[in-house]
């Protein structure tokens, strides 16, 4: 490393002290900048709101208890994630979207409940993929922990819905 002092005995000045890295903007450090993060959270919020509506209405229409139970469980998760996403947006001074994602209309156009659940799973998979892509770029530890929990929940729901759609007991 060498001598930290100049030849005249004075300490060397460093141009970028490591102790100030915490002051660097998120984007400089490889994290998502606030506008990108807000857009991402709102995109997820709209998707989760669509999923919540699809699962609620589908559970009401389900004639088989096992379908209705699964859909109600997923609905509770979707509603929980909507609240979490809105809370994080508000904490950052951003306005949560009030829109329902286009996924809702597409899913509800599928009359067969088993096929709708398969389509719902594709939507859950899309959210899981988006979360996996963004998680390493989220600097805020509390938000990252909540998004990681959301990812785990979606992965679990995907497995349960796959089992049900395949006819597993």
Beta strands, then each sheet from edge to edge (+ up, - down):
end
